Amino acid sequence: GALIVAAHAGGLLPQLFSNVTWAVMACAVLKGLLDNVLSDYLWARAVLLTSPTVASVGLSMQIPMAAGLEVMMGRARWMREGGTVALMALGCTLVTTGFLGVVYK
């Protein structure tokens, strides 16, 4: 991020950034900060409030949550075939069971 801003400000890559305005660059930097810094901060808080193991295994809960959201939005391509539905259901069940096993040891 900082390298791109420096290259843009210094005119090192004018062809690459000829159509990029400072507003677009600011939005990209802000998005990078929100995506990376905020998620790392929240993970560190989760480690402090629980434990490193619970926080790390908790990240795997994104898989069943994403699968459920795909179904609710009607974008689950894996729902088109019976075999993939069974495998996704099995995977989500295993991930959830593993998370509950770590949390309620």
Backbone torsions as a table, in degrees:
resi	resn	phi	psi	omega
1	GLY	NA	-53.1	-178.0
2	ALA	-65.9	-35.9	178.2
3	LEU	-63.5	-40.5	-179.9
4	ILE	-67.6	-42.1	178.0
5	VAL	-62.3	-43.4	179.2
6	ALA	-64.3	-40.7	178.7
7	ALA	-66.2	-38.5	178.7
8	HIS	-67.5	-44.5	-179.1
9	ALA	-68.1	-37.3	-178.1
10	GLY	-82.3	-5.8	179.6
11	GLY	71.0	24.0	-178.6
12	LEU	-73.0	-31.4	-179.3
13	LEU	-127.7	67.3	-174.0
14	PRO	-65.8	-33.8	-178.7
15	GLN	-67.6	-38.1	-177.0
16	LEU	-69.7	-36.0	-175.4
17	PHE	-109.3	21.8	-175.8
18	SER	-65.9	-31.4	-178.6
19	ASN	-100.3	4.7	-177.5
20	VAL	-94.4	120.3	177.8
21	THR	-88.5	168.2	178.7
22	TRP	-66.9	-30.0	178.1
23	ALA	-66.0	-41.6	177.8
24	VAL	-66.2	-41.6	178.3
25	MET	-63.0	-41.4	178.4
26	ALA	-63.9	-40.2	177.3
27	CYS	-63.7	-40.4	179.1
28	ALA	-65.4	-41.6	178.7
29	VAL	-66.6	-42.9	178.8
30	LEU	-62.4	-42.4	177.8
31	LYS	-63.1	-40.7	177.3
32	GLY	-62.5	-41.6	177.8
33	LEU	-64.6	-44.8	-179.4
34	LEU	-66.5	-41.4	-178.5
35	ASP	-68.4	-45.1	-172.0
36	ASN	-94.3	-53.1	-175.3
37	VAL	-67.4	-45.8	-178.7
38	LEU	-64.3	-43.0	-179.8
39	SER	-66.5	-38.7	176.9
40	ASP	-66.4	-39.1	178.0
41	TYR	-63.7	-45.6	-179.4
42	LEU	-65.5	-37.1	176.9
43	TRP	-65.0	-41.5	178.8
44	ALA	-64.0	-39.0	175.9
45	ARG	-64.0	-40.1	178.5
46	ALA	-63.7	-37.7	177.2
47	VAL	-63.3	-42.3	180.0
48	LEU	-68.7	-36.7	-177.3
49	LEU	-80.7	-27.7	179.8
50	THR	-117.9	-105.3	175.4
51	SER	-154.8	161.7	179.3
52	PRO	-59.1	-37.5	-178.5
53	THR	-66.9	-48.3	-179.0
54	VAL	-63.1	-41.7	-180.0
55	ALA	-64.9	-41.8	-179.3
56	SER	-70.2	-43.0	178.5
57	VAL	-68.1	-31.5	177.4
58	GLY	-61.4	-29.5	177.1
59	LEU	-62.8	-29.1	179.8
60	SER	-70.4	-14.4	177.8
61	MET	-68.3	-7.8	174.7
62	GLN	-62.8	-29.3	-176.5
63	ILE	-65.5	-55.9	178.6
64	PRO	-66.3	-32.1	178.1
65	MET	-66.4	-41.3	178.7
66	ALA	-66.2	-38.6	178.1
67	ALA	-63.2	-44.1	178.2
68	GLY	-63.3	-39.9	178.7
69	LEU	-66.7	-38.8	176.8
70	GLU	-61.4	-40.9	179.0
71	VAL	-65.3	-45.3	-178.6
72	MET	-64.3	-33.8	-179.3
73	MET	-85.9	-8.8	-179.7
74	GLY	76.0	24.6	-178.0
75	ARG	-113.7	18.5	-177.0
76	ALA	-83.0	96.7	178.5
77	ARG	-66.0	-27.1	-178.2
78	TRP	-72.8	-7.4	178.8
79	MET	-82.9	-3.1	-175.9
80	ARG	-77.6	-22.0	-179.0
81	GLU	-126.0	142.9	-177.8
82	GLY	-63.1	-37.7	-178.7
83	GLY	-65.2	-40.2	-179.6
84	THR	-72.5	-31.2	176.5
85	VAL	-64.4	-44.5	-179.7
86	ALA	-64.1	-42.3	179.9
87	LEU	-66.7	-40.3	178.5
88	MET	-66.2	-42.0	178.3
89	ALA	-63.3	-41.9	178.1
90	LEU	-63.4	-46.3	179.7
91	GLY	-61.7	-44.6	178.7
92	CYS	-64.5	-38.2	177.9
93	THR	-65.0	-43.2	179.7
94	LEU	-65.4	-41.6	178.9
95	VAL	-63.8	-45.8	-179.9
96	THR	-64.9	-41.5	178.1
97	THR	-63.3	-41.9	177.8
98	GLY	-62.9	-41.8	178.4
99	PHE	-64.1	-46.3	179.3
100	LEU	-64.4	-34.7	177.4
101	GLY	-64.9	-36.5	178.9
102	VAL	-74.4	-40.7	-176.9
103	VAL	-69.6	-43.8	-176.0
104	TYR	-105.5	36.0	-177.4
105	LYS	-46.1	NA	NA
